Amino acid sequence: MANRSDTPGAAPSGMRLLRAVLAGLLAAALVLAGANALLPAQTAHDPARLYDYVYSGTKSESTAFTLATMSDDGYLAFGSSEFYISKDKVAQCPQQVLGENVTGVDLTYVGEAYDQSLWQAIAVGAYGSQVKNKKAMIVVSPQWFFKGNGDQGKFASKFSYALYRQFADNPSISDETKAYVRSRVEQLGVDAKTTASAHRDTPLDAVNDAVRTAADDLRLRSELPSVVNQAPLKSAVRAAGEPTGEPDWDALLEEADASGDAACTTNDYGVYDAYWQKNSGYDAERGQTFSQADEEYADLACFLQVCRETGIEPLVVILPVHGAWYDREGVSADERQAYYERVRGIADAAGTAYADFSTCEYEKYFLCDTVHPGWRGWVRIEQAFYDFVHDRDDAFLGGGSFGAAEGLDAAGNAGASLAGAGEAAS
């Protein structure tokens, strides 16, 4: 009996497959076209709202939305879960101090929890060549450099095809840098077919990319209305648009102490009460080191390289660990100091400025818990970045053209210390 494909008048099997693929693509295109007509553009937003300080992975993935809604005074701020700290928890956070006033400096948040250096390198590659204001900052979390490179195992679940594709398409980024990032992305669990699509290695990869890109666009457009609803209405001061001038940093530090005192009544660690009640027995830091994270340090260096290639001048914000807490958890001062020195060394090798808060390990209320910037911490970070934007000396600024960072003693207004907080929970 003859094979069906050999029967007179029957199409060859390869032709039938091609027709099936084309039919499937046509059907998909019709579905996408229908959805496309129903959804708002990625740039759609309510101009009465303030978007720079919205903590959202969806917002971060959509360069179109973020750039369309970015303040004229906005500077990219790359980071992770510290941006979750809102004004209801820490009244001195950037939304309150900068966003509800007109200081000439805004922070445009990019990133969320578990976005580490490689994710940030991809993001700055996607955004960097498109922004007006070329200064930026990255808040470097000590937890990224825990044993095993922090939470790099979560990278594949955090991967953004939309950002990676724009990174790959950026002509300012060198082939060498793109090759490094591609290799690391695949090492961390993203399928090689995905990266091949983003780079359009073959005609088939280009087809796959078109499908992925269209699907990503629809997903983002379906999710962005919730980001718009999440954004706060502009304050009356902000809506009026009249400059309010530089914040009164000394007054803010005094307010920070009062806020911290009111929030931290159940422990001597300067940790807000609800967090202490839930997490005082949590031992994630116990036995940790900062010397077993070579890949993460290399990814941080890559972030700075991408900044250089895309014309971004970054400030590396070096958060302190919670000194009293890390003492309790048995992480030595020498181990911590080696970490700070290594990050400073990476910044120095790149010729990059840094805001070094390592001397603030025992400053009460620098952190609001054992991880995130708190009442004093945000004021110090905001002031350091404000001074960085204006090319002014600051006690915490070092590297680049700033020389050595003098630290907390030179800053004044040191507030209370956590030294000797003890190991027992109150």
Contacts in CASP RR format, 6 or more apart in sequence:
PFRMAT RR
TARGET T0000
AUTHOR 0000-0000-0000
METHOD contacts of the structure
MODEL  1
MANRSDTPGAAPSGMRLLRAVLAGLLAAALVLAGANALLPAQTAHDPARL
YDYVYSGTKSESTAFTLATMSDDGYLAFGSSEFYISKDKVAQCPQQVLGE
NVTGVDLTYVGEAYDQSLWQAIAVGAYGSQVKNKKAMIVVSPQWFFKGNG
DQGKFASKFSYALYRQFADNPSISDETKAYVRSRVEQLGVDAKTTASAHR
DTPLDAVNDAVRTAADDLRLRSELPSVVNQAPLKSAVRAAGEPTGEPDWD
ALLEEADASGDAACTTNDYGVYDAYWQKNSGYDAERGQTFSQADEEYADL
ACFLQVCRETGIEPLVVILPVHGAWYDREGVSADERQAYYERVRGIADAA
GTAYADFSTCEYEKYFLCDTVHPGWRGWVRIEQAFYDFVHDRDDAFLGGG
SFGAAEGLDAAGNAGASLAGAGEAAS
4 10 0 8 1.000
5 11 0 8 1.000
5 12 0 8 1.000
5 13 0 8 1.000
11 19 0 8 1.000
25 207 0 8 1.000
25 211 0 8 1.000
28 211 0 8 1.000
32 214 0 8 1.000
32 215 0 8 1.000
32 218 0 8 1.000
35 218 0 8 1.000
36 218 0 8 1.000
39 218 0 8 1.000
39 221 0 8 1.000
39 222 0 8 1.000
40 221 0 8 1.000
40 224 0 8 1.000
40 225 0 8 1.000
41 64 0 8 1.000
41 221 0 8 1.000
42 62 0 8 1.000
42 64 0 8 1.000
42 65 0 8 1.000
42 68 0 8 1.000
42 217 0 8 1.000
42 220 0 8 1.000
42 221 0 8 1.000
42 224 0 8 1.000
43 64 0 8 1.000
43 65 0 8 1.000
43 68 0 8 1.000
44 224 0 8 1.000
44 225 0 8 1.000
44 228 0 8 1.000
45 51 0 8 1.000
45 65 0 8 1.000
45 68 0 8 1.000
45 69 0 8 1.000
45 228 0 8 1.000
45 231 0 8 1.000
46 228 0 8 1.000
46 231 0 8 1.000
48 233 0 8 1.000
48 234 0 8 1.000
48 239 0 8 1.000
49 228 0 8 1.000
49 231 0 8 1.000
49 232 0 8 1.000
49 233 0 8 1.000
49 234 0 8 1.000
50 71 0 8 1.000
50 95 0 8 1.000
50 99 0 8 1.000
50 231 0 8 1.000
50 232 0 8 1.000
50 233 0 8 1.000
50 234 0 8 1.000
50 238 0 8 1.000
51 59 0 8 1.000
51 65 0 8 1.000
51 66 0 8 1.000
51 69 0 8 1.000
51 70 0 8 1.000
51 227 0 8 1.000
51 228 0 8 1.000
51 231 0 8 1.000
52 69 0 8 1.000
52 70 0 8 1.000
52 71 0 8 1.000
52 74 0 8 1.000
52 99 0 8 1.000
52 106 0 8 1.000
52 107 0 8 1.000
52 108 0 8 1.000
52 109 0 8 1.000
53 83 0 8 1.000
53 94 0 8 1.000
53 95 0 8 1.000
53 99 0 8 1.000
53 106 0 8 1.000
53 107 0 8 1.000
53 109 0 8 1.000
53 232 0 8 1.000
54 109 0 8 1.000
54 227 0 8 1.000
54 230 0 8 1.000
54 231 0 8 1.000
55 83 0 8 1.000
55 84 0 8 1.000
55 86 0 8 1.000
55 109 0 8 1.000
55 112 0 8 1.000
56 112 0 8 1.000
56 227 0 8 1.000
56 230 0 8 1.000
57 111 0 8 1.000
57 112 0 8 1.000
58 220 0 8 1.000
58 223 0 8 1.000
58 224 0 8 1.000
58 226 0 8 1.000
58 227 0 8 1.000
59 65 0 8 1.000
59 66 0 8 1.000
59 109 0 8 1.000
59 224 0 8 1.000
59 227 0 8 1.000
60 66 0 8 1.000
60 109 0 8 1.000
60 110 0 8 1.000
60 111 0 8 1.000
60 112 0 8 1.000
60 115 0 8 1.000
60 123 0 8 1.000
60 160 0 8 1.000
60 163 0 8 1.000
61 160 0 8 1.000
61 162 0 8 1.000
61 163 0 8 1.000
61 220 0 8 1.000
62 162 0 8 1.000
62 220 0 8 1.000
62 224 0 8 1.000
63 126 0 8 1.000
63 127 0 8 1.000
63 130 0 8 1.000
63 162 0 8 1.000
63 163 0 8 1.000
63 166 0 8 1.000
65 220 0 8 1.000
65 224 0 8 1.000
65 227 0 8 1.000
66 108 0 8 1.000
66 110 0 8 1.000
66 127 0 8 1.000
67 127 0 8 1.000
67 130 0 8 1.000
67 131 0 8 1.000
69 231 0 8 1.000
70 108 0 8 1.000
70 131 0 8 1.000
71 99 0 8 1.000
71 106 0 8 1.000
71 108 0 8 1.000
72 132 0 8 1.000
73 102 0 8 1.000
73 103 0 8 1.000
73 104 0 8 1.000
73 105 0 8 1.000
73 106 0 8 1.000
73 133 0 8 1.000
74 105 0 8 1.000
74 106 0 8 1.000
74 107 0 8 1.000
74 108 0 8 1.000
74 133 0 8 1.000
75 105 0 8 1.000
75 106 0 8 1.000
75 107 0 8 1.000
75 108 0 8 1.000
75 133 0 8 1.000
75 135 0 8 1.000
75 136 0 8 1.000
75 137 0 8 1.000
75 385 0 8 1.000
75 389 0 8 1.000
76 108 0 8 1.000
76 110 0 8 1.000
76 124 0 8 1.000
76 127 0 8 1.000
76 128 0 8 1.000
76 131 0 8 1.000
76 133 0 8 1.000
76 136 0 8 1.000
76 137 0 8 1.000
76 312 0 8 1.000
77 83 0 8 1.000
77 94 0 8 1.000
77 107 0 8 1.000
77 108 0 8 1.000
77 109 0 8 1.000
77 110 0 8 1.000
77 136 0 8 1.000
77 137 0 8 1.000
77 138 0 8 1.000
77 139 0 8 1.000
78 110 0 8 1.000
78 111 0 8 1.000
78 120 0 8 1.000
78 123 0 8 1.000
78 124 0 8 1.000
78 136 0 8 1.000
78 137 0 8 1.000
78 138 0 8 1.000
78 139 0 8 1.000
78 303 0 8 1.000
79 109 0 8 1.000
79 110 0 8 1.000
79 111 0 8 1.000
79 115 0 8 1.000
79 120 0 8 1.000
79 138 0 8 1.000
79 139 0 8 1.000
79 141 0 8 1.000
80 111 0 8 1.000
80 112 0 8 1.000
80 113 0 8 1.000
80 114 0 8 1.000
80 115 0 8 1.000
80 116 0 8 1.000
80 139 0 8 1.000
80 141 0 8 1.000
81 112 0 8 1.000
81 113 0 8 1.000
81 114 0 8 1.000
81 141 0 8 1.000
81 371 0 8 1.000
81 372 0 8 1.000
82 139 0 8 1.000
82 141 0 8 1.000
82 319 0 8 1.000
82 371 0 8 1.000
82 372 0 8 1.000
82 373 0 8 1.000
83 109 0 8 1.000
83 111 0 8 1.000
83 112 0 8 1.000
84 112 0 8 1.000
84 113 0 8 1.000
84 372 0 8 1.000
85 93 0 8 1.000
85 368 0 8 1.000
85 372 0 8 1.000
85 373 0 8 1.000
85 374 0 8 1.000
85 378 0 8 1.000
86 93 0 8 1.000
86 95 0 8 1.000
87 93 0 8 1.000
87 95 0 8 1.000
87 96 0 8 1.000
89 263 0 8 1.000
89 272 0 8 1.000
89 368 0 8 1.000
90 259 0 8 1.000
90 368 0 8 1.000
90 373 0 8 1.000
90 374 0 8 1.000
90 375 0 8 1.000
90 378 0 8 1.000
91 255 0 8 1.000
91 259 0 8 1.000
91 375 0 8 1.000
92 252 0 8 1.000
92 255 0 8 1.000
92 256 0 8 1.000
92 259 0 8 1.000
92 374 0 8 1.000
92 375 0 8 1.000
92 376 0 8 1.000
92 377 0 8 1.000
92 378 0 8 1.000
92 379 0 8 1.000
92 382 0 8 1.000
93 374 0 8 1.000
93 378 0 8 1.000
94 107 0 8 1.000
94 378 0 8 1.000
94 382 0 8 1.000
95 232 0 8 1.000
97 103 0 8 1.000
97 247 0 8 1.000
97 252 0 8 1.000
97 378 0 8 1.000
97 379 0 8 1.000
97 382 0 8 1.000
98 105 0 8 1.000
98 106 0 8 1.000
98 107 0 8 1.000
98 247 0 8 1.000
98 382 0 8 1.000
99 106 0 8 1.000
99 235 0 8 1.000
99 238 0 8 1.000
100 235 0 8 1.000
100 237 0 8 1.000
100 238 0 8 1.000
101 235 0 8 1.000
101 237 0 8 1.000
101 238 0 8 1.000
101 244 0 8 1.000
101 245 0 8 1.000
101 247 0 8 1.000
102 237 0 8 1.000
102 238 0 8 1.000
102 240 0 8 1.000
102 241 0 8 1.000
102 242 0 8 1.000
102 243 0 8 1.000
102 244 0 8 1.000
102 245 0 8 1.000
103 243 0 8 1.000
103 244 0 8 1.000
103 245 0 8 1.000
103 246 0 8 1.000
103 247 0 8 1.000
103 386 0 8 1.000
104 243 0 8 1.000
104 245 0 8 1.000
105 385 0 8 1.000
105 386 0 8 1.000
105 389 0 8 1.000
107 137 0 8 1.000
107 385 0 8 1.000
110 120 0 8 1.000
110 123 0 8 1.000
110 127 0 8 1.000
111 119 0 8 1.000
111 120 0 8 1.000
111 123 0 8 1.000
114 151 0 8 1.000
114 154 0 8 1.000
114 158 0 8 1.000
115 123 0 8 1.000
115 158 0 8 1.000
116 141 0 8 1.000
116 144 0 8 1.000
116 149 0 8 1.000
116 150 0 8 1.000
116 151 0 8 1.000
116 152 0 8 1.000
116 155 0 8 1.000
116 296 0 8 1.000
116 299 0 8 1.000
117 140 0 8 1.000
117 144 0 8 1.000
117 296 0 8 1.000
117 299 0 8 1.000
117 300 0 8 1.000
117 302 0 8 1.000
117 303 0 8 1.000
118 152 0 8 1.000
118 155 0 8 1.000
118 181 0 8 1.000
118 184 0 8 1.000
118 185 0 8 1.000
118 188 0 8 1.000
118 299 0 8 1.000
118 302 0 8 1.000
118 303 0 8 1.000
119 155 0 8 1.000
119 158 0 8 1.000
119 159 0 8 1.000
119 160 0 8 1.000
120 138 0 8 1.000
120 303 0 8 1.000
121 167 0 8 1.000
121 181 0 8 1.000
121 299 0 8 1.000
121 302 0 8 1.000
121 303 0 8 1.000
121 305 0 8 1.000
121 306 0 8 1.000
122 160 0 8 1.000
122 163 0 8 1.000
122 164 0 8 1.000
122 167 0 8 1.000
122 181 0 8 1.000
122 185 0 8 1.000
123 160 0 8 1.000
123 163 0 8 1.000
123 167 0 8 1.000
124 136 0 8 1.000
124 303 0 8 1.000
124 306 0 8 1.000
124 307 0 8 1.000
124 310 0 8 1.000
124 312 0 8 1.000
124 314 0 8 1.000
125 166 0 8 1.000
125 167 0 8 1.000
125 170 0 8 1.000
125 173 0 8 1.000
125 306 0 8 1.000
125 310 0 8 1.000
126 162 0 8 1.000
126 163 0 8 1.000
126 164 0 8 1.000
126 166 0 8 1.000
126 167 0 8 1.000
126 170 0 8 1.000
128 136 0 8 1.000
128 170 0 8 1.000
128 307 0 8 1.000
128 310 0 8 1.000
128 311 0 8 1.000
128 312 0 8 1.000
129 170 0 8 1.000
129 172 0 8 1.000
129 310 0 8 1.000
129 311 0 8 1.000
131 312 0 8 1.000
134 311 0 8 1.000
134 312 0 8 1.000
134 313 0 8 1.000
135 312 0 8 1.000
135 313 0 8 1.000
135 314 0 8 1.000
135 315 0 8 1.000
135 388 0 8 1.000
135 389 0 8 1.000
136 307 0 8 1.000
136 312 0 8 1.000
136 313 0 8 1.000
136 314 0 8 1.000
136 315 0 8 1.000
137 314 0 8 1.000
137 315 0 8 1.000
137 316 0 8 1.000
137 317 0 8 1.000
137 355 0 8 1.000
137 385 0 8 1.000
137 388 0 8 1.000
138 303 0 8 1.000
138 314 0 8 1.000
138 315 0 8 1.000
138 316 0 8 1.000
138 317 0 8 1.000
139 317 0 8 1.000
139 319 0 8 1.000
139 373 0 8 1.000
139 381 0 8 1.000
140 300 0 8 1.000
140 316 0 8 1.000
140 317 0 8 1.000
140 318 0 8 1.000
140 319 0 8 1.000
140 343 0 8 1.000
141 319 0 8 1.000
141 371 0 8 1.000
142 290 0 8 1.000
142 319 0 8 1.000
142 320 0 8 1.000
142 321 0 8 1.000
142 339 0 8 1.000
143 150 0 8 1.000
143 151 0 8 1.000
143 371 0 8 1.000
144 150 0 8 1.000
144 151 0 8 1.000
144 293 0 8 1.000
144 296 0 8 1.000
144 300 0 8 1.000
145 290 0 8 1.000
145 293 0 8 1.000
145 296 0 8 1.000
145 297 0 8 1.000
145 339 0 8 1.000
146 288 0 8 1.000
146 289 0 8 1.000
146 290 0 8 1.000
146 293 0 8 1.000
147 288 0 8 1.000
147 289 0 8 1.000
147 292 0 8 1.000
147 293 0 8 1.000
148 292 0 8 1.000
148 293 0 8 1.000
149 292 0 8 1.000
149 293 0 8 1.000
149 294 0 8 1.000
149 295 0 8 1.000
149 296 0 8 1.000
150 293 0 8 1.000
150 296 0 8 1.000
152 188 0 8 1.000
152 295 0 8 1.000
152 296 0 8 1.000
153 188 0 8 1.000
155 185 0 8 1.000
155 188 0 8 1.000
155 189 0 8 1.000
155 190 0 8 1.000
156 188 0 8 1.000
156 189 0 8 1.000
156 190 0 8 1.000
159 185 0 8 1.000
159 190 0 8 1.000
159 194 0 8 1.000
161 194 0 8 1.000
161 198 0 8 1.000
161 212 0 8 1.000
161 213 0 8 1.000
161 216 0 8 1.000
162 213 0 8 1.000
162 216 0 8 1.000
162 217 0 8 1.000
162 220 0 8 1.000
164 185 0 8 1.000
164 195 0 8 1.000
164 198 0 8 1.000
165 198 0 8 1.000
165 209 0 8 1.000
165 213 0 8 1.000
167 173 0 8 1.000
167 178 0 8 1.000
167 181 0 8 1.000
167 306 0 8 1.000
168 178 0 8 1.000
168 182 0 8 1.000
168 195 0 8 1.000
168 198 0 8 1.000
168 199 0 8 1.000
170 310 0 8 1.000
172 309 0 8 1.000
172 310 0 8 1.000
172 311 0 8 1.000
173 306 0 8 1.000
173 309 0 8 1.000
173 310 0 8 1.000
174 309 0 8 1.000
177 302 0 8 1.000
177 305 0 8 1.000
177 306 0 8 1.000
177 309 0 8 1.000
180 302 0 8 1.000
181 302 0 8 1.000
181 306 0 8 1.000
182 195 0 8 1.000
182 199 0 8 1.000
184 295 0 8 1.000
184 299 0 8 1.000
184 302 0 8 1.000
185 195 0 8 1.000
186 192 0 8 1.000
186 195 0 8 1.000
193 205 0 8 1.000
193 208 0 8 1.000
194 212 0 8 1.000
196 202 0 8 1.000
196 205 0 8 1.000
196 208 0 8 1.000
197 205 0 8 1.000
197 206 0 8 1.000
197 208 0 8 1.000
197 209 0 8 1.000
197 212 0 8 1.000
198 209 0 8 1.000
198 212 0 8 1.000
199 205 0 8 1.000
200 206 0 8 1.000
200 209 0 8 1.000
237 244 0 8 1.000
246 386 0 8 1.000
247 382 0 8 1.000
247 383 0 8 1.000
247 386 0 8 1.000
249 379 0 8 1.000
249 383 0 8 1.000
250 413 0 8 1.000
252 379 0 8 1.000
253 376 0 8 1.000
253 379 0 8 1.000
253 413 0 8 1.000
253 415 0 8 1.000
254 413 0 8 1.000
255 375 0 8 1.000
256 365 0 8 1.000
256 374 0 8 1.000
256 375 0 8 1.000
256 376 0 8 1.000
256 377 0 8 1.000
256 378 0 8 1.000
256 379 0 8 1.000
257 365 0 8 1.000
257 375 0 8 1.000
257 376 0 8 1.000
257 415 0 8 1.000
257 416 0 8 1.000
259 365 0 8 1.000
259 375 0 8 1.000
260 270 0 8 1.000
260 272 0 8 1.000
260 365 0 8 1.000
260 368 0 8 1.000
260 375 0 8 1.000
263 272 0 8 1.000
263 273 0 8 1.000
263 368 0 8 1.000
263 375 0 8 1.000
264 270 0 8 1.000
264 271 0 8 1.000
264 272 0 8 1.000
264 273 0 8 1.000
264 276 0 8 1.000
264 365 0 8 1.000
265 273 0 8 1.000
266 273 0 8 1.000
266 276 0 8 1.000
266 277 0 8 1.000
266 426 0 8 1.000
267 273 0 8 1.000
267 276 0 8 1.000
267 280 0 8 1.000
267 425 0 8 1.000
267 426 0 8 1.000
268 324 0 8 1.000
268 418 0 8 1.000
268 421 0 8 1.000
268 422 0 8 1.000
268 426 0 8 1.000
269 276 0 8 1.000
269 322 0 8 1.000
269 324 0 8 1.000
269 325 0 8 1.000
269 370 0 8 1.000
269 418 0 8 1.000
269 421 0 8 1.000
270 364 0 8 1.000
270 365 0 8 1.000
270 367 0 8 1.000
270 368 0 8 1.000
270 418 0 8 1.000
270 421 0 8 1.000
271 280 0 8 1.000
271 367 0 8 1.000
271 368 0 8 1.000
271 369 0 8 1.000
271 370 0 8 1.000
272 368 0 8 1.000
272 369 0 8 1.000
275 368 0 8 1.000
275 369 0 8 1.000
275 370 0 8 1.000
276 425 0 8 1.000
279 369 0 8 1.000
279 370 0 8 1.000
280 425 0 8 1.000
281 425 0 8 1.000
283 329 0 8 1.000
285 321 0 8 1.000
285 325 0 8 1.000
285 326 0 8 1.000
285 329 0 8 1.000
285 331 0 8 1.000
285 370 0 8 1.000
286 329 0 8 1.000
286 330 0 8 1.000
286 331 0 8 1.000
287 329 0 8 1.000
287 330 0 8 1.000
287 331 0 8 1.000
288 329 0 8 1.000
288 331 0 8 1.000
289 331 0 8 1.000
289 335 0 8 1.000
290 335 0 8 1.000
290 336 0 8 1.000
290 338 0 8 1.000
290 339 0 8 1.000
290 342 0 8 1.000
291 335 0 8 1.000
291 338 0 8 1.000
291 339 0 8 1.000
297 342 0 8 1.000
297 343 0 8 1.000
297 346 0 8 1.000
300 343 0 8 1.000
300 346 0 8 1.000
301 346 0 8 1.000
301 349 0 8 1.000
301 350 0 8 1.000
303 314 0 8 1.000
304 314 0 8 1.000
304 316 0 8 1.000
304 346 0 8 1.000
304 347 0 8 1.000
304 350 0 8 1.000
304 352 0 8 1.000
305 350 0 8 1.000
306 312 0 8 1.000
307 313 0 8 1.000
307 314 0 8 1.000
307 350 0 8 1.000
307 352 0 8 1.000
308 350 0 8 1.000
313 352 0 8 1.000
313 353 0 8 1.000
314 352 0 8 1.000
314 353 0 8 1.000
315 352 0 8 1.000
315 353 0 8 1.000
315 354 0 8 1.000
315 355 0 8 1.000
315 384 0 8 1.000
315 385 0 8 1.000
315 388 0 8 1.000
315 397 0 8 1.000
316 343 0 8 1.000
316 346 0 8 1.000
316 347 0 8 1.000
316 352 0 8 1.000
316 353 0 8 1.000
316 354 0 8 1.000
316 355 0 8 1.000
317 354 0 8 1.000
317 355 0 8 1.000
317 357 0 8 1.000
317 381 0 8 1.000
317 384 0 8 1.000
317 385 0 8 1.000
318 340 0 8 1.000
318 343 0 8 1.000
318 344 0 8 1.000
318 354 0 8 1.000
318 355 0 8 1.000
318 356 0 8 1.000
318 357 0 8 1.000
318 358 0 8 1.000
319 357 0 8 1.000
319 373 0 8 1.000
320 357 0 8 1.000
320 358 0 8 1.000
320 359 0 8 1.000
320 360 0 8 1.000
320 361 0 8 1.000
320 363 0 8 1.000
320 366 0 8 1.000
320 367 0 8 1.000
321 331 0 8 1.000
321 336 0 8 1.000
321 361 0 8 1.000
322 361 0 8 1.000
322 367 0 8 1.000
322 369 0 8 1.000
322 370 0 8 1.000
322 371 0 8 1.000
322 418 0 8 1.000
323 336 0 8 1.000
323 361 0 8 1.000
323 362 0 8 1.000
323 418 0 8 1.000
324 362 0 8 1.000
324 418 0 8 1.000
324 419 0 8 1.000
324 420 0 8 1.000
324 421 0 8 1.000
324 422 0 8 1.000
325 370 0 8 1.000
326 336 0 8 1.000
326 361 0 8 1.000
327 423 0 8 1.000
328 422 0 8 1.000
328 423 0 8 1.000
336 358 0 8 1.000
336 361 0 8 1.000
337 358 0 8 1.000
340 356 0 8 1.000
340 358 0 8 1.000
343 354 0 8 1.000
344 354 0 8 1.000
344 356 0 8 1.000
344 399 0 8 1.000
347 353 0 8 1.000
347 354 0 8 1.000
347 399 0 8 1.000
347 400 0 8 1.000
348 399 0 8 1.000
348 400 0 8 1.000
351 399 0 8 1.000
351 400 0 8 1.000
352 399 0 8 1.000
352 400 0 8 1.000
353 388 0 8 1.000
353 397 0 8 1.000
353 398 0 8 1.000
353 399 0 8 1.000
353 400 0 8 1.000
353 401 0 8 1.000
353 402 0 8 1.000
354 397 0 8 1.000
354 398 0 8 1.000
354 399 0 8 1.000
354 405 0 8 1.000
355 381 0 8 1.000
355 384 0 8 1.000
355 385 0 8 1.000
355 388 0 8 1.000
355 394 0 8 1.000
355 396 0 8 1.000
355 397 0 8 1.000
355 398 0 8 1.000
355 405 0 8 1.000
356 396 0 8 1.000
356 397 0 8 1.000
356 398 0 8 1.000
356 405 0 8 1.000
356 407 0 8 1.000
357 366 0 8 1.000
357 377 0 8 1.000
357 380 0 8 1.000
357 381 0 8 1.000
357 396 0 8 1.000
357 407 0 8 1.000
359 407 0 8 1.000
359 408 0 8 1.000
359 409 0 8 1.000
360 366 0 8 1.000
360 376 0 8 1.000
360 377 0 8 1.000
360 380 0 8 1.000
360 407 0 8 1.000
360 408 0 8 1.000
362 417 0 8 1.000
362 418 0 8 1.000
362 419 0 8 1.000
363 376 0 8 1.000
363 377 0 8 1.000
363 408 0 8 1.000
363 414 0 8 1.000
363 415 0 8 1.000
363 416 0 8 1.000
363 417 0 8 1.000
363 418 0 8 1.000
364 376 0 8 1.000
364 415 0 8 1.000
364 416 0 8 1.000
364 417 0 8 1.000
364 418 0 8 1.000
365 374 0 8 1.000
365 375 0 8 1.000
365 376 0 8 1.000
365 377 0 8 1.000
365 415 0 8 1.000
365 416 0 8 1.000
366 373 0 8 1.000
366 374 0 8 1.000
366 376 0 8 1.000
366 377 0 8 1.000
366 380 0 8 1.000
367 373 0 8 1.000
367 374 0 8 1.000
367 377 0 8 1.000
368 374 0 8 1.000
368 375 0 8 1.000
373 381 0 8 1.000
376 415 0 8 1.000
380 396 0 8 1.000
380 411 0 8 1.000
383 394 0 8 1.000
384 394 0 8 1.000
384 396 0 8 1.000
384 397 0 8 1.000
387 393 0 8 1.000
387 394 0 8 1.000
387 397 0 8 1.000
388 394 0 8 1.000
388 397 0 8 1.000
391 401 0 8 1.000
393 402 0 8 1.000
394 402 0 8 1.000
395 405 0 8 1.000
395 406 0 8 1.000
395 407 0 8 1.000
395 408 0 8 1.000
395 410 0 8 1.000
395 411 0 8 1.000
395 412 0 8 1.000
396 405 0 8 1.000
396 406 0 8 1.000
396 407 0 8 1.000
396 411 0 8 1.000
397 405 0 8 1.000
398 404 0 8 1.000
398 405 0 8 1.000
399 405 0 8 1.000
408 414 0 8 1.000
END
